[in-house]
Amino acid sequence: MRVLLVVNRNSRSGRRIRERATRELQARGLEVVHFPTRHSAEIPTCDAIVGAGGDGTIMRLIGRAMRMNVPIGVIPTGTFNELARTLGIPFDLSAACDVIAAGHAHTVDVGCVNGAYYLSEASIGISSRAARLQTSELKHRIGYLAIVVTTIQALWFARPMFAEVSYDDVVVRFKTVQLTVANSHRFGGVFAVGDAAIDDGWLDLYSVEIETFAQAFDVARAILQGRRVSIPGLRTLRARRFAIRQHHRHHITADGEPAGTTPAVFEVLPKAVRVFAPD
């Protein structure tokens, strides 16, 4: 099998990971190719695309894998690695290469917003602001602590925002501080919802509308219990397509990467891409 290896060049250990991943994959009988140059538009022919990095790195490979009709291999070296957690892909580099070499691919759904594909979630509000504050320079300087710092900053400046959501011939209007449209049951680094899946053909919308301390407690409890329920302070909706309009444009992030602004349409592409995962 010939694999195209793509490594997050902005990571603090990108070069070392690329060299080690290349050796490990070759040791398992795989032919490894790379892009000729950093900005090359030429795509080498391959049987699979392997991404070494976090969810953002994998997110940038989805469209290419779909166009080439090849599976994606994941070597999780990022911060949250939600896709790896969802599919049970080991975090150890050698073990992740074993999964790729075994060749068992799981077919999953793909979310799409503003032409950007994602596998875990797309967000508007607090988490989107935090993601935009997490610059490569900040991550290089303080590592994982960058997530804590930027989340606190985002919470400090959080303000309610209007949202009009259309789905299944229904229109709802409300104020929220956080909107998440999830494709998977795992997202945000800490959320795991019991009755959702990355291959169920649905998108799940979560809106945080906390107004009192009691609501905050109930919402936190529902999240920790992994329940997809609508309660005071938390609205949940399920559909295959959501159209979101707001009074002001708000930034969207998809799997932690910029994905334009509202208004926007979120759609699910069922069984759209294959990902190597344990059998």
C-alpha positions, 0 to 999 in steps of 0.5 A: 500500500502506498500512503501519502503522509501529511504532518502538522508542520506547525507542531513543536515536534513536526519534523521528528514526528514525520521522520519517525512515522515514515520509519514506522510505516516503512517497517510495516511494508508500506511505501511512504510518499510526501508532498514535493514541497510545502506549497505544492499543488501536485498530489502524489498518487496513493492508496491512502492519506495518513495524517499525523497531527490533531483533529485540525490536521485530519479535517484538512485531509477529508476533502482530498480523501473524498475526491481521491476515494481513498481512506484516511489513516490517523496518527494522533499527535494533537491535543484533543484527538477526538477522532482517535478517541471516537474510533479507538485509535491508539495514541502510541505512534507505533500502535497507530501505524499498526492500525493503518498497516492492518488496513481495516477501514471504518466508514463514517459520516462527514459534516459540512459547513461553508464548504469546510468538512469536519468529523467531530463538531462545528461551533459558534460562540465560546469554543469558536472564540477560544479556538481562534485565540489558540494561535500556533505561536501561543501553543508553541510557547505554553503548550496545553496550557494555551487551551486553558488560557484561551478558554478562560478568555473566551468565557470572560468575553462571552455574551448572549447572541441571537440565533435563528435555526431552521430544520425540518420545516421548523424555525426556532429563535433564541439567545445563546452563548454557545452553539455546537453542531456535532457529527460525532458523540465525542467533541470539545475534549470532554463531551461524550453523548450516549445516543449519538454516533459518527456513522448514524446519519444525523447532526446534533445541535446543542445550544447553551442558554444558561441564565441562572446558577441552578441551570448551569449545575443541571447543564453540567450534570447532563453533560457529565452524564452524556445525556442528549436532552433538552433541559432549562439552559440546554437545547438539543435538536437533531436533523440532517441539515441546519440553517443558522442565521444571526443578527450579526456575523459570528465566526465558525470553527470546524474541528478547531479550524476556521470555517467562515461565518454565519449565516451558514448551512450545516449538512451531514454527508452520510458514510462519506469517508473511510478511516482506518480503525481497529477492527 
